[in-house]
Amino acid sequence: MTFKFVLLWTDLLVFILVALLLAFSIWAKRQDSWRRPLRKVFRRKISVVSAVILSTYVLIGLLDSVHYQPALPQENATDQIHYDVEVKSVLDKLLSPLDEQFETSYSAPFAHQLHVQDAVKQADGSIVYQHQRLQYAATHLSNPEAEKRHDILVRSLKGVAWGLLILLLVTILLVLYLSHQKKQNVLATSKQLVAGKMDYPYLTMLLTLGIVILLASVSACLATHYHIFGTDKVGEDVFYQALKSIRTGLVIGTVSTLVMLPFAIILGVMAGYFRGRIDDGIQYLYTTLSSIPGVLLIAAAILMLQVFMSTHPDLFASNAQRADLRLLILCVILGVTSWTSLCRLLRGESFKLREMDYVQAANNLGVSHVTILKKHIVPNVMHIVLITLVLDFSGLVLAEAVLSYVGVGVDPTMFSWGNMINSARLEMAREPVVWWSLCAAFIFMFTLVLFANFFADSVRDAFDPRLQDA
């Protein structure tokens, strides 16, 4: 084989989370109490816009979660196949050759020469400081000063043309699907779509998807010939770093949630339903845990993990596995320290549900506690779980940036927005200022967090009983 699949721990957890999300979607579609609020969510334009943006991030993260090791070249066909120690992903393959085009140092966005001047020895022995040409950007231009603007414009228009063509195909497929679903002709469906008379804002979805497709196609046409966001200190493409950091942000936000859920749901429901000593013990547990600064727990765990990895290097076949273990431990610590607030909410809601007539009737009829919890308590607190999860996602993504900035976050060799911001701390003090690394991390992280918050607001409004339609 030309490659060998590699399954990292975080990859496995990501795929488990996707499977759980699909299973929950199928289950919620059959439950009227869930189906109606979810329809209300996706009938809001801002929710549809947010869903398209978040789906784009998720797609990139999933592509970056399929890892493999490429086979090394063989001199003879009969030789044993050996694989590269460097772990690649499907996203790396799609972004190739951005991961291999290293310049010697900083370069500004769309620049054709280095950001700083290098000493160049002339034929007469004198030393002249000048900006050197880049090795991979704008190399197809003989006179970049005069030709670069026109070339960027032509390639951007080419990307727009490809994007419009893809959008047209997507629109045709959507119209055909809606026509089949509504059992009417294509022309009538098209008129309803343009007039916005559909059950859901499909036109808003198409416009948002069109913007995403146009940005992606223009970036694809430009990134192979220019560094869109420049390069960093070691000459690595910043646009490539920002895209690779998406997976880290999503893993922090989702895997930490996967770790947090069992603690919050089981302990919160048990405390509210059983009360008494069980409630006192659980309260003591999460009160004590909330009193310990989370940063101290994370720092202690990461430092001990570093010592363990340094003393047992033979346990890790590649640097990717080392970095992945540190990311997994960080997710576990964030999950363990962030379940207490949701546990409090579920405890209070379970207190109220315990006194409802149908729960009291089930108790009097001799129904077991496990059955009552499974049939009556847990289903009626799941809306609180869903609202809390979407609200906490943004906080967990931002937490990674803060922790990496102070040095106790993900591995320094792993791509993350926190590491980009941390490295930009010194770059902002340079003269001239190197601003593009911080700008790229800010744009990608801000977009994810902003639309995650918009979607969270829509979910909260749809599932809040006080805002339900009569």
N, C-alpha and C positions, 0 to 999 in steps of 0.2 A: 504493500500500500504506500501511497505517496504521503500519507499523514497518519497520525494516531490520535484518537480522541482523548482528551484529558478532562476529567470531571473534578472541578474544585468543590470545596465544601459550600461556598457561597453560591456556586452554580446550582447545586442540588437544592438548596433552600429556595432559590429564586424559582426554579421549576415547580417545586412543591407549592409555593405560594400562588403561582399562576394556575395550577391545577385546582387549588382550593377556591380561587376566585371564580373560575369557570363553573365549578360545582355549585358554589353559592349563587351564581347568576341563574343557573338552571332551576335551582330550588326556589329562589325568590320570584321567578317568573310564574311559578305555579301557586304562589301565595298572594291572595288579593291584598292583604295588609302590607305587603312589600311592593307588589306590582304597581299599585296606584301612586305611592310616593315617588318611586323610581321614574314613572312616566312623567310626573310633575317636574322632576329634576331635568330630564332631557327635553322638556318643552320650553325651557328657558334658553334664550339665545346665548347668554354668557356661559351657561353650562355646556352647551354644544361646542362653543369656541374652546373652552378649557379642556373638554374631553379630547378634542382633536390635537391640541398642543401636548397634553399629557400622554396621549397615545403615541405621538412621535417620539417623545423621550423614552417611553417604555420599549418601543420597537428598537431603538438604538441600544438600549440597555440589554435587551434579549440577544441581539446580534453579537454584543460584546461578551455574552455569557456562554457562548458555544466555543470552547477552547480545543485546540489541537496542537500537536507538535509536527512540523513538517519533516519529511524524510530528507536526509543529507544525500548529496549526489553520490552515485556509485560509479566506480571505474569499470566494473564488469557486472553483467546482469546476474551472475551467479553469486555475487558477494552478499553477505548478510546485510539487511537493511538496518541502518542506524538513523536515529531521529535527533533532531536539533534539541538542545537543552532549553532553548527559549520557547516559551509557550505563546502561541498566537491565538487570535480569535477571528471569527467570521468578519467582524467589523474591521479588523486589521487588513484582511484580504480585500475588502471593499474600498478601504481608504488607501490602499497601496498605490503609489510608492511614498506616501507622506511619512510613513514610519521609518523610512530608510534615507530620506533626503535631509542630511544634517549639514547645516552651514557651520562656519567656524565660530560665530558669535552672534550678537544681537543684530537683527535687521527689522526695520519698521514695516508696518503693513503695506503690501504691494511695492516694496522697495526693490531696487535692482542692485544695491550695493550695501555693504555693512554699515551699521549705525555708528560705529566708532572708527577712528582712523588708525591704520596700521603703519608701522615704519617700513618703508620700502627702500632698498638700497639701489641707487642708480648705477649706470655704467661707469661714471666717473668716480664712484666711491662715496658720493654724498648720500645722506639719508633724507628722504622726503616722506612726510606723513600724508596719507591720502586714503580715501574710502575704496576698498577693494570690491570688485564685482562679486556677486553671489554665484555659487556653483550650480544652483538648481533653479533659481527664480529669474525669469526674464532672459534666460540664456538663448532663446530663439530670436531675440531682437538684436540687430546689429548696432542700432543707435537707440538705446532705451529712453534717453531724454526726450527724443522727438517722437518715438513710435509707441511709447507705453500707453498713453491715454487712449489713443485710437484702438490699440489692441485690446485693452480692458473693455472698452465700449463694445467692440465687435463680439468678444467672447461672452459678455453679459447678455447681449441681444440673442446670441445663439442659445444661451441657457434659458432665456425667457421663451424662445420659440419651442424648445424641447419641453419646457414646463407647461406651456399652453396645450401642446399636443397631448401630454399625459393627462392633464386636467380634462380635456375634451373626451378622452377615452373613459375616464372615471365617471364623467357626467352621463355619457351614453349608457354605461352599464347600470348606473343608478336609476336612470329613467326607465330602462327596460325592466329592472327589478320591481320598481314601484308600479309600473303598468301591469305587470303580471300579478302583483299582489292585489291591486285594486280591480283587476279584470276590466280594464278600459284601454282605449287606444293610446299610442305614444304621444300624439299631439295634445290630447286633453290633459295627460299627465304633465307634459312640459309646461303648459299654460298654468296649471295649478302650482307647479314648482316655482315658476317665476313670480307668480302673484302672491306666494307665501300662504296658500290655502291648504297646506298639508297639515297632518296631525302633529308633525315635528318640524322644526326649522331646518329643513334640508338645504335650503338656499344658503343660510348662514354657514352650515357645515361645509358646503362646496366652496364658498368664498374663503373660509379659513384654510381649508385643505389646499386651495389654489395658492394661497400665500406661502404655505409650507413647501409645496412642490416647487414653486418658482424660486424660493430661497435655496432649496436643495439643488435644483438643476443649475442655477447660476453659480453656486459655490462649487459644484462638480466641474464646471467648465473652467473656473478660475484657479481652483486649488492645485491643479496639475501643472500650472505654469507660474503661479505666484504664491507667496505666503500671505494668505488673506489677513491673518492677525499677527504677522511677523514671526520672528523666532526668539527663543530665550537665550540665556547665557551660553549654553552648549550648542546652540544652533538648531534646536528641535522646533518643529512647526507648532505654534501656539494653538492654531485652529484644531490640529490633531489632538493636542493635549486636552482641549476643552471638550471635544466629542468623547474622548476616552474617559473623561471624568464623570460623564453622565451615569455610567454604570455604578460607580462608587456612591454617588448621591442617592440613587434609587435603592441600592442594597442597604445603605444605612437606614433609609426611611422605611423600607418594607420588611427586611429581615429582623430589625429591631422590634417591629410591630408583631411579627410572628413569634418572637420570644416573649413579648410582653403579654399577649392575649391569654394564654393559659393561666398565668398568675392572677391577672386582673379579674377574669370571669369566674374562675373557680373560687378563689378566696372571697371576692366581693359578694357573690351570690350566697355562699355559705355563711358569711358573717351576717348578712341581712335576714336570711331565712331561719337559721338555727338560733341566733342570738345567744345570750348566756355566756358561758365560758369560751365557747368557740369564737364568738364575736370579740370577746375581750382579748383572746390570744392573737387573733388576726389584726385587731387594732394596734396592739402592742408591736406586732411585727412591722406593719407598714409605717407606724409612727417612728419607730427606731430607725428604719431604713431611710425615711425622709429627712431625719436629722443629720445624716452623714452627707457631707458635700459630695456630689456625684463626681466632680473632677478628681477628688482624691482617690476614689475607688478606681476610676479609669486609669489614672496615672500609676497607681500601685499594680494593677493588673497588667498594664502594658510593659512596665519596667521588669516585672517578674517574667513576662513572656519573652522579652528580649534576652534576659539571662539564660532562659531555657533554650532558646534557639541558638544562642552563641555556643552553649556547651554541648548541644546535640545537632550539629550541622548535617550529620548523616541521615537524619529523619526527613530531610527535605530534598527532593530531587531537583528542584529548580527554585529560582528567586520568586517566581509567581506563586508557588505554594507557600513560601514563607510569608509573603505579603498578604496572601489570602487568609492565612491563619490569623494574622494580626487583625485583619478586617473583621473576621468572624468573632474574635474575642471582643472587639470593640462593639459589635452589634449586640452580643450577649450582655455586656455590661450596661449598655444603654437601655436594653430591654428590661434588665433586672431593676434598674434604678428609675424607670419611668412608668411602672405599672401602678404605682400607689394612687395617683390622682383618679384614674379610671376605676380602681378598686373602691375608692370612697363613693364615687357616683353610683356604682352598682349596688353597694351596700345600702345606701339610702333608698334607692328604687326598690330593692328587694324587701326592705322593711315595709314599704307601702303595699307592695303586691301581696305580701304574706297575710295581710288583713282583709284582702278582697274576699267577697262571698264565695266565689267559685273555688278558691284555694281552701277556705275553711270547710266547704262542703266536701272537697276531696279528702281532707284530713279526717273528717267525721266518718266517711265511708271506708276508711282503712286503706286508702291508696298510699303506697310507699313514698318515702321522701324523695327517693331518686326519680320516681315517675313524676311527681309534682314539680321537681326542679326542671326536669327535661321537657315536660309538656306545658307548664304554666308560667314558670318564673323566667327561665333563660330566653324563650322566644319573645317575651314582653320587655326584655331589657336590651335586645340586640340593636334597636334603633339608637340607643345611647352609645353602644359600642361602635357602631358605624360612624356616627357623628364625631366621636372622640378620635377615632383613627384618622379620619381625613383631616381633622384639625391639627393633630399632633405630627402628621407627616412633615409639614413644613418646618416645624421646630427641630425635628431630628436631622433634616438636611442641613439646616443652618448650624446645628450642633457640631456636625463633622467639620465644617469650615473653621469654627472657633477652636475645636480641639486640635486640629492639624496646625493651626496657627501658633498655638502654645506648645506644640511639640509632642503631644500625647495622643494624636489621632492615628490615621492610617500610616502605613509604612512610607517612608520618604520616597521609595522607588515606585510607589503606586500613583497612578494618575488620579488626582482629585482636585476639586476647586480649592479646598483648604490648602493643599500644598502649593498650588499656583499663587494664592494670595500670600502665603508665607514667603515664597521666593520673591514675590513682587515687593515685599517690604524693603529690601535693600535696593532693588532696582529703582524705586521711586526717589531714592536719595542720590542717584547718579546725575551727572551733567554731561550731555543732555539727558532728560528724563526718559526712562523706559517705562511707558505707561500701558502698553498693549496687553501684557499678561494679566494685569489686574482688571483691565477693561473686559477682556474676553471671559474671565471667570465670573465677573459681576453680571454680564449680560446673560450668560447661560444659567447661572444660579438664580438670578432675579426672575427670569422668565418662568422657570420651573416653580419657584415658590409662589410667585404672583398668581399663576393660573391654578395652582393647587389650592390656594386660599379662596379664589373665586368659586372653584368647584365645591370646596368645603362649605362655603356660605350657602350655596344652593341646596346641598344635602341637608344642612341644618334646618333651613326654612321648610323643606319638603317633609321632613320627619318630625318637626316640632309639633306636638299635639295642639298647642295653642294657636297655630297658624293653619290648621287643617280646615278645609272647606266644610261647611255644615252639610 
